[in-house]
Amino acid sequence: MTDDLPPSDNSADLYDKKSRLYLKLDDDGLSLTDGNHCLRGDFTDNLSRLKQSNLEREMLVKAAKLKNLDHTPVLIDATAGMGEDSLLLAASGFHVMLYEYDPIIASLLEDTLLRAKSVQELSDIVSRMELHIENSIYAMNNPDISPDIILLDPMFPARTKSSLVKKKFQLLQQLEPPCSDANELLMAAISAKPQKIVIKRPVKGPYLADIKPDYSYSGKAIRYDCILPGTRRF
């Protein structure tokens, strides 16, 4: 079965006339395509990373870790995108609340989560992933929970040397450009009063909103800046 969502004036939320992007539903799930390249979320691609021995080496997991908690840590992924960072964190035991405001990206992520529920190795992990299709800045400024950690990635996800994967993720970049107000995003995260804010940055990129972190974890391409809001003034 294949259900293409073709161009029409009534499908503006699913179709971008300028870039000729549209959502396509088939037996493999929902995908975003321009007719040449196709992007579909698939958490099974990350199964090897989800093994406990490999998770412990993940820089993001190290950056997000909190000590001496007496409950399951609650983490807000304020810039969820395709949800791969959230998947790693949920596999590490976090309860992750994913926020994605773009309806097309959110639809792709929702479909990815739905398909993952039927995969034995993923079902327990995705049960700890809660998708919210709304603006995370508003949600963090008006919290109905007390998050332990907030993850920010104002640069769009998927940095890779693969030219094909780059082309696929360029489809998403046409929908959701990099954050235009980094200061507002970080201030909203601070206002939610988490114990820690983790910010994903290019390894040589500037600090978000020019605020120096308390400490950082750096790899070859990615850096995680960690801010402890309770220990400082802004």
N, C-alpha and C positions, 0 to 999 in steps of 0.2 A: 504494500500500500504506500502511495506517495501523495501527499497533499501539499502542493505548492501554494503559497500565499502571493498571488500575482499583484502587479501594480494596479491600484485603483484609488480613487479619491476617498473611499471609505475605509482604507486600511493604512492611514497615515502613521498609526502607532506601530505598525509592523513593517512598513516599507519606506525607504528613503529614496525619493525620486532622483535626487542629484547623484547619488553614488550607486544607484540601482541595487541596493541591498534588499534582501527579503528573507523571511523565515521559511524554512522548508521542513515538513514533518514526514518522515518515512518510518520504515520498520526499525531503523537504528536509532530513532529519536529525533529531537528537534535540532536544526542546524541553521546557521546564518550563512548566506551565500551571496555572491555577486554574479553567479553563473559560471565562474571559473574556479574560484577557491571556496572551500567550505569549512566552517568552523563548528565543531560540536564538542561539548564537554564530555569527558569520559574519565571518571576517577579510577578506573581499572589501570590506566596508564601509570598510576602512582603506587601500585601495590607493593613494589619492592621497597619504596621509601617508607612504607608504613610498618615494616618489620621493626620490632622494638629496638634491636641493635642499631638499625639505621636511623630511627627517629632520634635516638640519644645524641647522634652526631649532627643533627640538623641545627644550623645556626639560629633559625627562627625559634625553635623549641627552647634552646638555651636562653635566648633573649627574653622569652615570655615567662620563663619559670619564676615562680614565687615560693618562698620558703615558709614553713610553719603555718600553712592554712589548715583549718579544720573542716573544710567543705570543698566541694567540687568547684574549682575556679571558673568564674564566669568572664568570658572575654567577648568584647564587641569588635568585630571586624568592620570598621567603618567604611571601607572601600573594597567590598567583597569581590567585584569582578567575576571571574569564573570559579572562584571558591577554592583554589588549590592550597593557598596558605591556610585557610580555615580547616581544610581536610587534615593537614598535618597536625594542627593544634587539637582538633577533636580526637584524632588518633592518639594523641599524647594525654588525653584525659580531660581536656577543657570542655566546658559547655560553651559553644560558640554561637553568638548571635550575629548573623551576616546581614549587613545593610547594603542594598543596591537600589538606587533610585531610577536608573534607566530601565524602562519596561521591557525592552528587547533583551538586554543583557540579563535582567532578572528572570525572564522567561527561559532563556537558555540554562541558567543556573538551576532554576526550579526543576526543569526536565532532567538535568544531570543528577540532581539529588534523588528524584523519583526513581530513575533507573538504577541508581546505586543501592537503593533499599532492597532490591531483589538479588543482589550479589552477596553471597554469604560472608566474604571477607570484609565487606563494607557496611553491612546493614547496621551493626552496632555502632560503628563510627558515625554514620550520618544521622543516627537517632539523637546525637548530641549537637546537631547543626540545625539552627532555627533561622529560616530566611524571612527577612522583613523588606518588603518592597516600598521603601520610603527614603527620604533624605536623612542621612545619618547626622548631619549638623543639627537639624531640628530635634531629632531624637535624643542626641546627647545634651542639648540645651534644655530639654524637657524630659528627663529620665524617669522611667517608672520602675527601674531596677538600679542596683548599685554594682556596677561592673568592677571586677578586680583588675582587669587589664583592658586596654584599648589598643588595637592595632591600626595604624594608618599607613596607607600606601598611595600617596597622591600622584605618583607616577603610575601609568597603566601597567598591569602585570606583565608577565611573559617576556623576559629579556633572554634572548637566545641567539646562538650563532647560526641556527638553521634558517636559511633564506626562505624555505617553504613555510615554516612555522611563523616567521616574521610576517610574511604576506597574509597568513590567516589572521593573525592578531591585528594587523592593520585594518581589517574589517571592523573590529571592535573599536579601534581608535577613531574611526570615522563617526562612531556613535557617541563616544565618551572621551573627550580630550582630557589631558592632564589637568589636575585641579587648578582652578584659576584664582582661588583665594586660600592659600595655604594657612595664612594667619587665622582665618575664621575657623578652618577645620581643626587646627591645633587648640585654639581657645575653647572651642566646644568640647573637645576631649578633656581638657583640663577642668572645665566646669562640671563634668560628670563625676569628678573626684575618684578616679581609679587609683589603685596603689601604684600602677605603672602604666606608662604609655610607651609603646614600641613603634618606631617609625622606620619604614623600609625605604632606603635611599640608594641611589647609585653610589658606588664606593668612593668616588671623588666628588660627589654632589654636595651642595651647600646644606647647612642645617636648615630644617624646616622652620620657616618664619624667623630665621636667624637666632633661634634659641638653642644654646649649647646644651647637649644632653649630659646626663650625669655620668654615663659611660656608653661604650659602643662595642659591638661585635662586627668585625670586618672580614670579608672574604675577598675573592679575586674581583668580583663584579658588584657585589651587594654589601651594603652596610646596614646594620640595625642599631639605630640610636635609641637609647633607653632613658626616659625621663621619669623621675620619681616626684610627682606633684606635691606630696605631703611634706617634702623636705626643703621646699624652696618657695620663694615668692615670684610672681610674674607681673 
